[in-house]
């Protein structure tokens, strides 16, 4: 009886899929258990929230393009960000240098 249970379990288990292009075209990884179902659910949820990026260079799922929400969602306002007392709403030279260094390896948007 235990042999039959073991053979049934081994028949249904398939080897994991290989996913290519993780971070760069040369890299690969194995698909995790139930990753396909999780990706499908996430994609359905994001589809219902708003318009998606069409030229996204990052990994899936495609994020929501909040720049397009103003035209689609009635009454949508951009978030209001209040700075603490005494903080000027501008970047210092060091902060700007840090952002430039972080953004350098990222591909640019081509519209």
C-alpha positions as CSV (number, residue, x, y, z in Angstrom):
1,X,0.0,0.0,0.0
2,X,2.8,2.4,0.8
3,X,4.5,1.6,-2.6
4,X,1.4,2.7,-4.5
5,X,1.2,6.0,-2.6
6,X,4.9,6.6,-3.3
7,X,4.6,5.9,-7.0
8,X,1.5,8.2,-7.3
9,X,3.3,11.0,-5.6
10,X,6.4,10.6,-7.7
11,X,4.3,10.6,-10.9
12,X,2.6,14.0,-10.2
13,X,5.8,15.7,-9.2
14,X,7.4,17.3,-12.2
15,X,10.8,18.9,-12.3
16,X,10.8,22.7,-11.7
17,X,10.8,25.0,-14.7
18,X,13.9,27.0,-15.5
19,X,13.3,30.8,-15.8
20,X,15.7,32.7,-18.0
21,X,16.7,36.3,-18.0
22,X,16.7,37.0,-14.2
23,X,18.5,40.3,-13.9
24,X,20.4,39.7,-17.1
25,X,19.9,37.5,-20.2
26,X,22.6,35.0,-19.2
27,X,21.3,34.2,-15.7
28,X,18.7,31.5,-14.9
29,X,16.8,30.2,-11.9
30,X,14.4,27.5,-11.0
31,X,10.7,28.2,-10.5
32,X,9.5,28.0,-6.9
33,X,6.6,25.7,-5.9
34,X,3.2,27.5,-6.6
35,X,5.1,30.5,-8.1
36,X,3.0,30.5,-11.3
37,X,-0.3,30.6,-9.3
38,X,1.0,33.4,-7.1
39,X,2.2,35.4,-10.1
40,X,-1.2,35.0,-11.8
41,X,-3.1,36.2,-8.7
42,X,-0.8,39.2,-8.3
43,X,-1.2,40.1,-12.0
44,X,-5.1,39.9,-11.7
45,X,-5.0,42.2,-8.6
46,X,-2.8,44.8,-10.2
47,X,-4.9,44.8,-13.4
48,X,-7.9,45.8,-11.4
49,X,-6.1,48.7,-9.7
50,X,-5.1,50.8,-12.6
51,X,-3.1,51.2,-15.9
52,X,0.2,49.2,-16.1
53,X,3.6,50.2,-17.4
54,X,4.1,49.1,-21.0
55,X,7.8,49.8,-21.2
56,X,8.9,48.4,-17.8
57,X,12.5,47.1,-17.8
58,X,12.3,45.4,-14.4
59,X,11.1,42.0,-13.5
60,X,7.4,41.0,-13.5
61,X,4.7,41.7,-12.5
62,X,4.4,45.0,-14.3
63,X,3.7,47.8,-11.8
64,X,0.9,50.3,-11.9
65,X,1.7,53.6,-13.8
66,X,0.4,56.2,-11.3
67,X,1.1,59.0,-13.8
68,X,-1.9,57.8,-15.8
69,X,-4.2,57.5,-12.8
70,X,-5.1,61.2,-12.9
71,X,-6.8,60.7,-16.3
72,X,-8.6,57.4,-15.5
73,X,-9.6,57.6,-11.8
74,X,-12.0,60.4,-11.0
75,X,-10.9,62.4,-7.9
76,X,-7.4,60.9,-7.7
77,X,-4.9,63.3,-6.2
78,X,-1.1,62.8,-5.9
79,X,0.0,62.1,-2.4
80,X,0.6,65.2,-0.2
81,X,4.0,65.0,1.4
82,X,4.6,67.3,4.4
83,X,8.1,67.9,5.5
84,X,9.0,68.1,9.1
85,X,9.3,71.6,10.6
86,X,12.5,73.4,9.5
87,X,13.3,71.0,6.6
88,X,13.6,72.6,3.2
89,X,11.9,70.8,0.3
90,X,15.2,70.4,-1.7
91,X,18.1,68.0,-2.0
92,X,21.6,68.7,-0.7
93,X,24.6,68.1,-3.0
94,X,25.4,64.9,-1.2
95,X,21.9,63.6,-1.6
96,X,21.8,64.5,-5.3
97,X,25.2,62.7,-5.8
98,X,23.9,59.6,-4.1
99,X,20.8,59.6,-6.3
100,X,22.9,60.0,-9.4
101,X,25.1,57.1,-8.5
102,X,22.1,54.9,-7.7
103,X,20.5,55.8,-11.0
104,X,23.5,55.4,-13.3
105,X,23.3,51.7,-13.9
106,X,19.5,51.9,-14.6
107,X,18.3,52.0,-18.2
108,X,16.6,55.2,-19.3
109,X,13.0,55.5,-20.3
110,X,12.4,55.7,-24.0
111,X,9.2,57.4,-24.9
